[in-house]
Amino acid sequence: MARVIVDVMPKPEILDPQGKAVTGALARLGFSGLSVRQGKRFEIEVDGEVTDERLGQISHAAETLLANTVIETFQVRVDS
Amino acid sequence: MARVIVDVMPKPEILDPQGKAVTGALARLGFSGLSVRQGKRFEIEVDGEVTDERLGQISHAAETLLANTVIETFQVRVDS
């Protein structure tokens, strides 16, 4: 069983209210000098080998279902 | 400016309804043989150097604010 990781993050130019809230909460708790952006992480267990074709399918799935590419970027990688 | 990544995932024994929904949606779209778990990814920009002390602070922040350690595991690493 192989595992593929898809990371989805808000684009840099897009407002990130969740990240802003976390940044503010950290500052109030005394953790200063930190700036947080919040995104999503998907761990995908794949039946069988992760071939290039399979990875292409997963990239396509990430683009169409996991990320909203208008406001988010995504990265697909095989977990080592 | 250095960057630290915190990954937060539901523990394996915990139900993950979001992941289940994504798994089902992928299957309906024709992407079969995939099992998805969904978590969160935080990208933290740190002012100045990431010293061991600073990284310890961020781990503490992750444990208290970013992850609910009853149901989630977290991983802190410096982005290379």
Backbone of each chain as nested JSON, in Angstrom:
{
  "chains": [
    {"id": "A", "residues": [
      {"number": 1, "name": "MET", "atoms": {"N": [0.854, -1.21, 0.0], "CA": [0.0, 0.0, 0.0], "C": [0.881, 1.248, 0.0]}},
      {"number": 2, "name": "ALA", "atoms": {"N": [0.752, 2.06, -1.022], "CA": [1.54, 3.288, -1.113], "C": [0.681, 4.471, -0.671]}},
      {"number": 3, "name": "ARG", "atoms": {"N": [1.35, 5.544, -0.377], "CA": [0.63, 6.718, 0.094], "C": [1.07, 7.96, -0.672]}},
      {"number": 4, "name": "VAL", "atoms": {"N": [0.07, 8.723, -1.09], "CA": [0.326, 9.978, -1.798], "C": [-0.213, 11.12, -0.942]}},
      {"number": 5, "name": "ILE", "atoms": {"N": [0.556, 12.196, -0.859], "CA": [0.152, 13.362, -0.072], "C": [-0.243, 14.487, -1.024]}},
      {"number": 6, "name": "VAL", "atoms": {"N": [-1.398, 15.09, -0.771], "CA": [-1.784, 16.289, -1.517], "C": [-1.913, 17.439, -0.521]}},
      {"number": 7, "name": "ASP", "atoms": {"N": [-1.12, 18.488, -0.719], "CA": [-1.19, 19.687, 0.108], "C": [-1.925, 20.766, -0.667]}},
      {"number": 8, "name": "VAL", "atoms": {"N": [-2.914, 21.373, -0.037], "CA": [-3.683, 22.44, -0.672], "C": [-3.563, 23.689, 0.195]}},
      {"number": 9, "name": "MET", "atoms": {"N": [-3.074, 24.766, -0.405], "CA": [-2.9, 26.013, 0.36], "C": [-3.579, 27.175, -0.356]}},
      {"number": 10, "name": "PRO", "atoms": {"N": [-4.075, 28.153, 0.409], "CA": [-4.606, 29.361, -0.242], "C": [-3.479, 30.074, -0.986]}},
      {"number": 11, "name": "LYS", "atoms": {"N": [-3.801, 30.626, -2.159], "CA": [-2.779, 31.364, -2.908], "C": [-2.305, 32.57, -2.09]}},
      {"number": 12, "name": "PRO", "atoms": {"N": [-1.037, 32.965, -2.284], "CA": [-0.469, 34.054, -1.467], "C": [-1.294, 35.347, -1.525]}},
      {"number": 13, "name": "GLU", "atoms": {"N": [-1.899, 35.621, -2.682], "CA": [-2.609, 36.891, -2.828], "C": [-4.05, 36.823, -2.306]}},
      {"number": 14, "name": "ILE", "atoms": {"N": [-4.445, 35.629, -1.84], "CA": [-5.821, 35.44, -1.357], "C": [-5.856, 35.608, 0.161]}},
      {"number": 15, "name": "LEU", "atoms": {"N": [-6.853, 36.335, 0.665], "CA": [-7.038, 36.474, 2.11], "C": [-7.256, 35.099, 2.735]}},
      {"number": 16, "name": "ASP", "atoms": {"N": [-6.718, 34.896, 3.922], "CA": [-6.83, 33.612, 4.597], "C": [-7.347, 33.864, 6.016]}},
      {"number": 17, "name": "PRO", "atoms": {"N": [-8.674, 33.978, 6.176], "CA": [-9.228, 34.351, 7.483], "C": [-8.892, 33.351, 8.593]}},
      {"number": 18, "name": "GLN", "atoms": {"N": [-8.862, 32.038, 8.271], "CA": [-8.506, 31.046, 9.287], "C": [-7.076, 31.278, 9.772]}},
      {"number": 19, "name": "GLY", "atoms": {"N": [-6.16, 31.469, 8.805], "CA": [-4.762, 31.716, 9.161], "C": [-4.617, 32.988, 9.99]}},
      {"number": 20, "name": "LYS", "atoms": {"N": [-5.358, 34.027, 9.597], "CA": [-5.323, 35.295, 10.346], "C": [-5.795, 35.084, 11.783]}},
      {"number": 21, "name": "ALA", "atoms": {"N": [-6.865, 34.307, 11.948], "CA": [-7.399, 34.034, 13.287], "C": [-6.364, 33.288, 14.129]}},
      {"number": 22, "name": "VAL", "atoms": {"N": [-5.702, 32.304, 13.524], "CA": [-4.682, 31.539, 14.254], "C": [-3.501, 32.439, 14.615]}},
      {"number": 23, "name": "THR", "atoms": {"N": [-3.082, 33.287, 13.655], "CA": [-1.984, 34.219, 13.924], "C": [-2.315, 35.106, 15.124]}},
      {"number": 24, "name": "GLY", "atoms": {"N": [-3.554, 35.638, 15.139], "CA": [-3.981, 36.502, 16.243], "C": [-4.028, 35.761, 17.565]}},
      {"number": 25, "name": "ALA", "atoms": {"N": [-4.558, 34.533, 17.533], "CA": [-4.666, 33.742, 18.758], "C": [-3.281, 33.417, 19.314]}},
      {"number": 26, "name": "LEU", "atoms": {"N": [-2.346, 33.076, 18.431], "CA": [-0.975, 32.777, 18.877], "C": [-0.349, 34.007, 19.535]}},
      {"number": 27, "name": "ALA", "atoms": {"N": [-0.554, 35.186, 18.915], "CA": [0.023, 36.417, 19.476], "C": [-0.56, 36.676, 20.865]}},
      {"number": 28, "name": "ARG", "atoms": {"N": [-1.87, 36.478, 21.025], "CA": [-2.509, 36.707, 22.326], "C": [-2.006, 35.725, 23.372]}},
      {"number": 29, "name": "LEU", "atoms": {"N": [-1.627, 34.51, 22.941], "CA": [-1.108, 33.507, 23.871], "C": [0.389, 33.694, 24.136]}},
      {"number": 30, "name": "GLY", "atoms": {"N": [0.977, 34.723, 23.537], "CA": [2.381, 35.01, 23.83], "C": [3.362, 34.485, 22.798]}},
      {"number": 31, "name": "PHE", "atoms": {"N": [2.856, 33.844, 21.744], "CA": [3.749, 33.389, 20.674], "C": [3.804, 34.481, 19.614]}},
      {"number": 32, "name": "SER", "atoms": {"N": [4.772, 35.372, 19.719], "CA": [4.815, 36.497, 18.783], "C": [5.786, 36.217, 17.641]}},
      {"number": 33, "name": "GLY", "atoms": {"N": [5.718, 37.052, 16.621], "CA": [6.633, 36.92, 15.486], "C": [6.317, 35.759, 14.564]}},
      {"number": 34, "name": "LEU", "atoms": {"N": [5.079, 35.25, 14.651], "CA": [4.69, 34.136, 13.788], "C": [3.55, 34.583, 12.88]}},
      {"number": 35, "name": "SER", "atoms": {"N": [3.606, 34.193, 11.63], "CA": [2.529, 34.492, 10.699], "C": [2.08, 33.178, 10.055]}},
      {"number": 36, "name": "VAL", "atoms": {"N": [0.794, 32.861, 10.226], "CA": [0.307, 31.529, 9.869], "C": [-0.621, 31.593, 8.665]}},
      {"number": 37, "name": "ARG", "atoms": {"N": [-0.458, 30.643, 7.763], "CA": [-1.469, 30.405, 6.73], "C": [-1.946, 28.965, 6.883]}},
      {"number": 38, "name": "GLN", "atoms": {"N": [-3.26, 28.78, 6.768], "CA": [-3.835, 27.455, 6.992], "C": [-4.362, 26.852, 5.703]}},
      {"number": 39, "name": "GLY", "atoms": {"N": [-3.976, 25.613, 5.47], "CA": [-4.47, 24.894, 4.305], "C": [-4.901, 23.499, 4.687]}},
      {"number": 40, "name": "LYS", "atoms": {"N": [-5.014, 22.645, 3.689], "CA": [-5.489, 21.279, 3.916], "C": [-4.427, 20.281, 3.5]}},
      {"number": 41, "name": "ARG", "atoms": {"N": [-4.426, 19.14, 4.174], "CA": [-3.512, 18.057, 3.828], "C": [-4.342, 16.795, 3.636]}},
      {"number": 42, "name": "PHE", "atoms": {"N": [-4.186, 16.152, 2.498], "CA": [-4.884, 14.901, 2.221], "C": [-3.867, 13.772, 2.161]}},
      {"number": 43, "name": "GLU", "atoms": {"N": [-4.104, 12.71, 2.935], "CA": [-3.272, 11.505, 2.843], "C": [-4.089, 10.46, 2.098]}},
      {"number": 44, "name": "ILE", "atoms": {"N": [-3.601, 10.053, 0.935], "CA": [-4.354, 9.147, 0.071], "C": [-3.658, 7.8, 0.01]}},
      {"number": 45, "name": "GLU", "atoms": {"N": [-4.322, 6.776, 0.537], "CA": [-3.797, 5.413, 0.438], "C": [-4.195, 4.86, -0.923]}},
      {"number": 46, "name": "VAL", "atoms": {"N": [-3.203, 4.364, -1.653], "CA": [-3.456, 3.878, -3.006], "C": [-3.307, 2.358, -3.02]}},
      {"number": 47, "name": "ASP", "atoms": {"N": [-4.316, 1.654, -3.558], "CA": [-4.197, 0.203, -3.74], "C": [-3.119, -0.074, -4.777]}},
      {"number": 48, "name": "GLY", "atoms": {"N": [-2.154, -0.891, -4.43], "CA": [-1.122, -1.274, -5.4], "C": [-0.056, -0.215, -5.568]}},
      {"number": 49, "name": "GLU", "atoms": {"N": [0.687, -0.329, -6.662], "CA": [1.821, 0.564, -6.943], "C": [1.351, 1.957, -7.355]}},
      {"number": 50, "name": "VAL", "atoms": {"N": [2.182, 2.953, -7.051], "CA": [1.917, 4.295, -7.562], "C": [2.712, 4.476, -8.856]}},
      {"number": 51, "name": "THR", "atoms": {"N": [2.065, 4.178, -9.973], "CA": [2.706, 4.377, -11.274], "C": [2.557, 5.836, -11.681]}},
      {"number": 52, "name": "ASP", "atoms": {"N": [3.255, 6.232, -12.735], "CA": [3.121, 7.603, -13.23], "C": [1.682, 7.88, -13.664]}},
      {"number": 53, "name": "GLU", "atoms": {"N": [1.047, 6.859, -14.24], "CA": [-0.333, 7.032, -14.695], "C": [-1.264, 7.291, -13.496]}},
      {"number": 54, "name": "ARG", "atoms": {"N": [-1.051, 6.475, -12.454], "CA": [-1.847, 6.594, -11.22], "C": [-1.648, 7.973, -10.593]}},
      {"number": 55, "name": "LEU", "atoms": {"N": [-0.397, 8.43, -10.593], "CA": [-0.088, 9.733, -10.007], "C": [-0.734, 10.852, -10.832]}},
      {"number": 56, "name": "GLY", "atoms": {"N": [-0.767, 10.654, -12.151], "CA": [-1.444, 11.612, -13.016], "C": [-2.928, 11.693, -12.702]}},
      {"number": 57, "name": "GLN", "atoms": {"N": [-3.55, 10.511, -12.477], "CA": [-4.967, 10.458, -12.087], "C": [-5.199, 11.232, -10.798]}},
      {"number": 58, "name": "ILE", "atoms": {"N": [-4.303, 11.005, -9.83], "CA": [-4.478, 11.657, -8.53], "C": [-4.298, 13.169, -8.671]}},
      {"number": 59, "name": "SER", "atoms": {"N": [-3.345, 13.6, -9.507], "CA": [-3.175, 15.035, -9.758], "C": [-4.446, 15.619, -10.361]}},
      {"number": 60, "name": "HIS", "atoms": {"N": [-5.036, 14.863, -11.285], "CA": [-6.273, 15.322, -11.919], "C": [-7.396, 15.408, -10.879]}},
      {"number": 61, "name": "ALA", "atoms": {"N": [-7.466, 14.407, -9.991], "CA": [-8.47, 14.418, -8.921], "C": [-8.243, 15.602, -7.992]}},
      {"number": 62, "name": "ALA", "atoms": {"N": [-6.972, 15.872, -7.677], "CA": [-6.658, 16.987, -6.784], "C": [-7.114, 18.299, -7.408]}},
      {"number": 63, "name": "GLU", "atoms": {"N": [-6.878, 18.411, -8.724], "CA": [-7.203, 19.654, -9.422], "C": [-8.713, 19.868, -9.503]}},
      {"number": 64, "name": "THR", "atoms": {"N": [-9.45, 18.753, -9.673], "CA": [-10.888, 18.914, -9.896], "C": [-11.694, 18.868, -8.598]}},
      {"number": 65, "name": "LEU", "atoms": {"N": [-11.218, 18.093, -7.62], "CA": [-12.047, 17.899, -6.425], "C": [-11.422, 18.46, -5.155]}},
      {"number": 66, "name": "LEU", "atoms": {"N": [-10.115, 18.262, -4.967], "CA": [-9.516, 18.59, -3.667], "C": [-9.179, 20.075, -3.536]}},
      {"number": 67, "name": "ALA", "atoms": {"N": [-8.758, 20.691, -4.635], "CA": [-8.389, 22.108, -4.577], "C": [-9.336, 22.936, -5.433]}},
      {"number": 68, "name": "ASN", "atoms": {"N": [-9.597, 24.148, -4.984], "CA": [-10.284, 25.125, -5.823], "C": [-9.19, 25.998, -6.42]}},
      {"number": 69, "name": "THR", "atoms": {"N": [-8.828, 25.696, -7.678], "CA": [-7.619, 26.309, -8.245], "C": [-7.772, 27.797, -8.539]}},
      {"number": 70, "name": "VAL", "atoms": {"N": [-8.977, 28.332, -8.352], "CA": [-9.129, 29.784, -8.476], "C": [-8.438, 30.477, -7.298]}},
      {"number": 71, "name": "ILE", "atoms": {"N": [-8.555, 29.876, -6.129], "CA": [-8.022, 30.531, -4.923], "C": [-6.963, 29.701, -4.207]}},
      {"number": 72, "name": "GLU", "atoms": {"N": [-6.73, 28.464, -4.671], "CA": [-5.796, 27.599, -3.95], "C": [-4.754, 27.002, -4.896]}},
      {"number": 73, "name": "THR", "atoms": {"N": [-3.581, 26.716, -4.343], "CA": [-2.573, 25.949, -5.074], "C": [-2.509, 24.56, -4.442]}},
      {"number": 74, "name": "PHE", "atoms": {"N": [-2.047, 23.581, -5.223], "CA": [-1.902, 22.244, -4.642], "C": [-0.601, 21.613, -5.101]}},
      {"number": 75, "name": "GLN", "atoms": {"N": [-0.16, 20.651, -4.316], "CA": [1.093, 19.962, -4.558], "C": [0.847, 18.481, -4.296]}},
      {"number": 76, "name": "VAL", "atoms": {"N": [1.244, 17.637, -5.243], "CA": [1.065, 16.194, -5.096], "C": [2.433, 15.551, -4.986]}},
      {"number": 77, "name": "ARG", "atoms": {"N": [2.614, 14.68, -3.995], "CA": [3.896, 13.972, -3.91], "C": [3.691, 12.587, -3.299]}},
      {"number": 78, "name": "VAL", "atoms": {"N": [4.547, 11.66, -3.688], "CA": [4.512, 10.324, -3.101], "C": [5.204, 10.393, -1.753]}},
      {"number": 79, "name": "ASP", "atoms": {"N": [4.569, 9.831, -0.733], "CA": [5.12, 9.85, 0.623], "C": [6.271, 8.853, 0.7]}},
      {"number": 80, "name": "SER", "atoms": {"N": [7.42, 9.329, 1.158], "CA": [8.588, 8.446, 1.229], "C": [8.785, 7.944, 2.653]}}
    ]},
    {"id": "B", "residues": [
      {"number": 1, "name": "MET", "atoms": {"N": [13.76, 35.122, 6.512], "CA": [12.457, 34.595, 6.973], "C": [12.432, 33.073, 6.789]}},
      {"number": 2, "name": "ALA", "atoms": {"N": [12.289, 32.35, 7.87], "CA": [12.239, 30.897, 7.786], "C": [10.786, 30.43, 7.872]}},
      {"number": 3, "name": "ARG", "atoms": {"N": [10.576, 29.203, 7.462], "CA": [9.204, 28.687, 7.473], "C": [9.151, 27.321, 8.156]}},
      {"number": 4, "name": "VAL", "atoms": {"N": [8.154, 27.186, 9.025], "CA": [7.935, 25.92, 9.727], "C": [6.578, 25.373, 9.292]}},
      {"number": 5, "name": "ILE", "atoms": {"N": [6.529, 24.069, 9.047], "CA": [5.28, 23.427, 8.635], "C": [4.743, 22.594, 9.798]}},
      {"number": 6, "name": "VAL", "atoms": {"N": [3.465, 22.751, 10.086], "CA": [2.808, 21.882, 11.069], "C": [1.695, 21.124, 10.344]}},
      {"number": 7, "name": "ASP", "atoms": {"N": [1.801, 19.803, 10.345], "CA": [0.752, 18.961, 9.761], "C": [-0.076, 18.366, 10.883]}},
      {"number": 8, "name": "VAL", "atoms": {"N": [-1.382, 18.491, 10.782], "CA": [-2.291, 17.948, 11.797], "C": [-3.219, 16.947, 11.112]}},
      {"number": 9, "name": "MET", "atoms": {"N": [-3.226, 15.711, 11.594], "CA": [-4.067, 14.673, 10.979], "C": [-4.924, 13.998, 12.048]}},
      {"number": 10, "name": "PRO", "atoms": {"N": [-6.132, 13.555, 11.667], "CA": [-6.933, 12.774, 12.614], "C": [-6.199, 11.467, 12.932]}},
      {"number": 11, "name": "LYS", "atoms": {"N": [-6.271, 11.053, 14.196], "CA": [-5.627, 9.788, 14.567], "C": [-6.252, 8.635, 13.785]}},
      {"number": 12, "name": "PRO", "atoms": {"N": [-5.47, 7.576, 13.523], "CA": [-5.967, 6.465, 12.686], "C": [-7.256, 5.841, 13.224]}},
      {"number": 13, "name": "GLU", "atoms": {"N": [-7.403, 5.798, 14.542], "CA": [-8.575, 5.129, 15.112], "C": [-9.794, 6.047, 15.193]}},
      {"number": 14, "name": "ILE", "atoms": {"N": [-9.617, 7.316, 14.778], "CA": [-10.71, 8.282, 14.859], "C": [-11.425, 8.345, 13.505]}},
      {"number": 15, "name": "LEU", "atoms": {"N": [-12.754, 8.364, 13.539], "CA": [-13.531, 8.527, 12.311], "C": [-13.191, 9.854, 11.655]}},
      {"number": 16, "name": "ASP", "atoms": {"N": [-13.148, 9.879, 10.34], "CA": [-12.799, 11.085, 9.608], "C": [-13.871, 11.327, 8.548]}},
      {"number": 17, "name": "PRO", "atoms": {"N": [-14.966, 11.986, 8.937], "CA": [-16.095, 12.134, 8.011], "C": [-15.73, 12.907, 6.743]}},
      {"number": 18, "name": "GLN", "atoms": {"N": [-14.866, 13.94, 6.864], "CA": [-14.47, 14.69, 5.67], "C": [-13.721, 13.78, 4.696]}},
      {"number": 19, "name": "GLY", "atoms": {"N": [-12.778, 13.006, 5.257], "CA": [-12.023, 12.079, 4.414], "C": [-12.929, 11.054, 3.757]}},
      {"number": 20, "name": "LYS", "atoms": {"N": [-13.901, 10.551, 4.531], "CA": [-14.859, 9.572, 3.994], "C": [-15.651, 10.183, 2.848]}},
      {"number": 21, "name": "ALA", "atoms": {"N": [-16.078, 11.433, 3.027], "CA": [-16.848, 12.108, 1.977], "C": [-16.0, 12.256, 0.709]}},
      {"number": 22, "name": "VAL", "atoms": {"N": [-14.736, 12.638, 0.885], "CA": [-13.853, 12.8, -0.281], "C": [-13.619, 11.45, -0.963]}},
      {"number": 23, "name": "THR", "atoms": {"N": [-13.399, 10.406, -0.144], "CA": [-13.198, 9.062, -0.701], "C": [-14.4, 8.657, -1.55]}},
      {"number": 24, "name": "GLY", "atoms": {"N": [-15.612, 8.902, -1.016], "CA": [-16.834, 8.558, -1.749], "C": [-16.982, 9.361, -3.02]}},
      {"number": 25, "name": "ALA", "atoms": {"N": [-16.68, 10.661, -2.933], "CA": [-16.809, 11.523, -4.114], "C": [-15.834, 11.099, -5.205]}},
      {"number": 26, "name": "LEU", "atoms": {"N": [-14.602, 10.76, -4.802], "CA": [-13.604, 10.307, -5.785], "C": [-14.082, 9.034, -6.475]}},
      {"number": 27, "name": "ALA", "atoms": {"N": [-14.629, 8.092, -5.688], "CA": [-15.102, 6.827, -6.271], "C": [-16.215, 7.1, -7.288]}},
      {"number": 28, "name": "ARG", "atoms": {"N": [-17.142, 8.008, -6.941], "CA": [-18.244, 8.322, -7.857], "C": [-17.739, 8.982, -9.128]}},
      {"number": 29, "name": "LEU", "atoms": {"N": [-16.636, 9.73, -9.023], "CA": [-16.054, 10.388, -10.2], "C": [-15.164, 9.447, -11.004]}},
      {"number": 30, "name": "GLY", "atoms": {"N": [-15.065, 8.197, -10.569], "CA": [-14.306, 7.225, -11.346], "C": [-12.882, 7.002, -10.859]}},
      {"number": 31, "name": "PHE", "atoms": {"N": [-12.493, 7.684, -9.767], "CA": [-11.161, 7.452, -9.202], "C": [-11.296, 6.383, -8.126]}},
      {"number": 32, "name": "SER", "atoms": {"N": [-11.096, 5.127, -8.496], "CA": [-11.32, 4.059, -7.516], "C": [-10.002, 3.615, -6.899]}},
      {"number": 33, "name": "GLY", "atoms": {"N": [-10.114, 2.833, -5.83], "CA": [-8.917, 2.299, -5.171], "C": [-8.154, 3.322, -4.36]}},
      {"number": 34, "name": "LEU", "atoms": {"N": [-8.818, 4.431, -4.01], "CA": [-8.171, 5.461, -3.2], "C": [-8.907, 5.608, -1.872]}},
      {"number": 35, "name": "SER", "atoms": {"N": [-8.158, 5.746, -0.797], "CA": [-8.755, 5.973, 0.513], "C": [-8.113, 7.23, 1.105]}},
      {"number": 36, "name": "VAL", "atoms": {"N": [-8.962, 8.203, 1.413], "CA": [-8.45, 9.535, 1.763], "C": [-8.701, 9.846, 3.232]}},
      {"number": 37, "name": "ARG", "atoms": {"N": [-7.714, 10.427, 3.872], "CA": [-7.915, 11.055, 5.181], "C": [-7.536, 12.526, 5.048]}},
      {"number": 38, "name": "GLN", "atoms": {"N": [-8.364, 13.377, 5.647], "CA": [-8.143, 14.812, 5.495], "C": [-7.689, 15.442, 6.796]}},
      {"number": 39, "name": "GLY", "atoms": {"N": [-6.649, 16.234, 6.718], "CA": [-6.156, 16.962, 7.884], "C": [-5.873, 18.406, 7.523]}},
      {"number": 40, "name": "LYS", "atoms": {"N": [-5.089, 19.045, 8.372], "CA": [-4.784, 20.459, 8.171], "C": [-3.289, 20.657, 8.017]}},
      {"number": 41, "name": "ARG", "atoms": {"N": [-2.931, 21.687, 7.273], "CA": [-1.524, 22.045, 7.104], "C": [-1.382, 23.519, 7.449]}},
      {"number": 42, "name": "PHE", "atoms": {"N": [-0.457, 23.819, 8.336], "CA": [-0.185, 25.208, 8.703], "C": [1.214, 25.574, 8.221]}},
      {"number": 43, "name": "GLU", "atoms": {"N": [1.312, 26.667, 7.478], "CA": [2.621, 27.2, 7.1], "C": [2.879, 28.421, 7.964]}},
      {"number": 44, "name": "ILE", "atoms": {"N": [3.918, 28.346, 8.782], "CA": [4.194, 29.398, 9.759], "C": [5.474, 30.124, 9.369]}},
      {"number": 45, "name": "GLU", "atoms": {"N": [5.343, 31.407, 9.024], "CA": [6.517, 32.233, 8.744], "C": [7.055, 32.737, 10.07]}},
      {"number": 46, "name": "VAL", "atoms": {"N": [8.344, 32.511, 10.297], "CA": [8.965, 32.889, 11.566], "C": [9.899, 34.071, 11.319]}},
      {"number": 47, "name": "ASP", "atoms": {"N": [9.753, 35.133, 12.12], "CA": [10.711, 36.249, 12.056], "C": [12.059, 35.755, 12.552]}},
      {"number": 48, "name": "GLY", "atoms": {"N": [13.097, 35.952, 11.756], "CA": [14.449, 35.581, 12.187], "C": [14.719, 34.095, 12.042]}},
      {"number": 49, "name": "GLU", "atoms": {"N": [15.758, 33.65, 12.74], "CA": [16.219, 32.262, 12.659], "C": [15.271, 31.305, 13.385]}},
      {"number": 50, "name": "VAL", "atoms": {"N": [15.217, 30.063, 12.916], "CA": [14.485, 29.033, 13.654], "C": [15.482, 28.296, 14.547]}},
      {"number": 51, "name": "THR", "atoms": {"N": [15.612, 28.744, 15.772], "CA": [16.49, 28.074, 16.736], "C": [15.737, 26.895, 17.343]}},
      {"number": 52, "name": "ASP", "atoms": {"N": [16.449, 26.056, 18.072], "CA": [15.79, 24.934, 18.752], "C": [14.739, 25.434, 19.733]}},
      {"number": 53, "name": "GLU", "atoms": {"N": [15.057, 26.558, 20.403], "CA": [14.119, 27.115, 21.381], "C": [12.83, 27.555, 20.677]}},
      {"number": 54, "name": "ARG", "atoms": {"N": [13.019, 28.25, 19.548], "CA": [11.886, 28.742, 18.749], "C": [11.027, 27.564, 18.266]}},
      {"number": 55, "name": "LEU", "atoms": {"N": [11.707, 26.503, 17.837], "CA": [10.994, 25.327, 17.34], "C": [10.226, 24.657, 18.483]}},
      {"number": 56, "name": "GLY", "atoms": {"N": [10.82, 24.667, 19.671], "CA": [10.131, 24.146, 20.851], "C": [8.867, 24.93, 21.152]}},
      {"number": 57, "name": "GLN", "atoms": {"N": [8.974, 26.265, 21.054], "CA": [7.803, 27.131, 21.252], "C": [6.699, 26.788, 20.258]}},
      {"number": 58, "name": "ILE", "atoms": {"N": [7.107, 26.603, 18.999], "CA": [6.111, 26.32, 17.957], "C": [5.469, 24.95, 18.201]}},
      {"number": 59, "name": "SER", "atoms": {"N": [6.273, 23.956, 18.627], "CA": [5.709, 22.647, 18.971], "C": [4.679, 22.787, 20.085]}},
      {"number": 60, "name": "HIS", "atoms": {"N": [5.027, 23.633, 21.077], "CA": [4.104, 23.851, 22.194], "C": [2.818, 24.517, 21.688]}},
      {"number": 61, "name": "ALA", "atoms": {"N": [2.971, 25.504, 20.8], "CA": [1.805, 26.177, 20.226], "C": [0.957, 25.182, 19.428]}},
      {"number": 62, "name": "ALA", "atoms": {"N": [1.627, 24.308, 18.672], "CA": [0.896, 23.32, 17.875], "C": [0.089, 22.399, 18.776]}},
      {"number": 63, "name": "GLU", "atoms": {"N": [0.712, 22.015, 19.894], "CA": [0.063, 21.075, 20.807], "C": [-1.135, 21.711, 21.5]}},
      {"number": 64, "name": "THR", "atoms": {"N": [-1.012, 23.013, 21.832], "CA": [-2.075, 23.649, 22.61], "C": [-3.143, 24.286, 21.741]}},
      {"number": 65, "name": "LEU", "atoms": {"N": [-2.756, 24.788, 20.557], "CA": [-3.725, 25.553, 19.771], "C": [-4.074, 24.912, 18.431]}},
      {"number": 66, "name": "LEU", "atoms": {"N": [-3.069, 24.387, 17.731], "CA": [-3.321, 23.95, 16.35], "C": [-3.932, 22.55, 16.278]}},
      {"number": 67, "name": "ALA", "atoms": {"N": [-3.518, 21.673, 17.189], "CA": [-4.042, 20.304, 17.158], "C": [-4.863, 20.032, 18.412]}},
      {"number": 68, "name": "ASN", "atoms": {"N": [-5.885, 19.236, 18.266], "CA": [-6.609, 18.69, 19.412], "C": [-6.043, 17.296, 19.64]}},
      {"number": 69, "name": "THR", "atoms": {"N": [-5.132, 17.196, 20.602], "CA": [-4.344, 15.961, 20.726], "C": [-5.157, 14.775, 21.231]}},
      {"number": 70, "name": "VAL", "atoms": {"N": [-6.409, 15.012, 21.604], "CA": [-7.269, 13.881, 21.95], "C": [-7.603, 13.076, 20.691]}},
      {"number": 71, "name": "ILE", "atoms": {"N": [-7.812, 13.78, 19.596], "CA": [-8.252, 13.107, 18.37], "C": [-7.292, 13.294, 17.194]}},
      {"number": 72, "name": "GLU", "atoms": {"N": [-6.265, 14.131, 17.378], "CA": [-5.38, 14.424, 16.246], "C": [-3.91, 14.23, 16.621]}},
      {"number": 73, "name": "THR", "atoms": {"N": [-3.114, 13.883, 15.634], "CA": [-1.666, 13.881, 15.804], "C": [-1.103, 15.059, 15.021]}},
      {"number": 74, "name": "PHE", "atoms": {"N": [0.076, 15.529, 15.422], "CA": [0.687, 16.626, 14.682], "C": [2.172, 16.376, 14.517]}},
      {"number": 75, "name": "GLN", "atoms": {"N": [2.732, 17.026, 13.512], "CA": [4.124, 16.89, 13.155], "C": [4.652, 18.282, 12.831]}},
      {"number": 76, "name": "VAL", "atoms": {"N": [5.772, 18.647, 13.44], "CA": [6.362, 19.958, 13.204], "C": [7.694, 19.769, 12.482]}},
      {"number": 77, "name": "ARG", "atoms": {"N": [7.923, 20.513, 11.414], "CA": [9.224, 20.409, 10.748], "C": [9.59, 21.74, 10.088]}},
      {"number": 78, "name": "VAL", "atoms": {"N": [10.885, 21.984, 9.988], "CA": [11.357, 23.184, 9.303], "C": [11.287, 22.908, 7.806]}},
      {"number": 79, "name": "ASP", "atoms": {"N": [10.737, 23.858, 7.074], "CA": [10.611, 23.697, 5.623], "C": [11.97, 23.895, 4.979]}},
      {"number": 80, "name": "SER", "atoms": {"N": [12.375, 22.925, 4.168], "CA": [13.704, 23.019, 3.549], "C": [13.568, 23.47, 2.093]}}
    ]}
  ]
}
